[in-house]
Amino acid sequence: MSCEELEGLVKRLALSFTFLFVSGFGVLYYAIRKAVPSSTDMYSTDLMAMAFVLFVLFFSLIAYTSKTWGG
């Protein structure tokens, strides 16, 4: 296995684990959100959760498409 193939494999694995992590976070957040009685100040928590998911996905896609991913 060449170095480029290994790097591609590592990138794909890291991206798939990132998507798995974000999906699990979303499911857990949704379950906790439904279990907690709703209040008017939950909008900021929802916004922070959405921002976290978007930032994680954005930076993982940037790392995946980067040529110098490992340094």
Secondary structure, 3 states (H helix, E strand, C coil): CCHHHHHHHHHHHHHHHHHHHHHHHHHHHHHHHHHCCCCCCHHHHHHHHHHHHHHHHHHHHHHHHCCCCCC
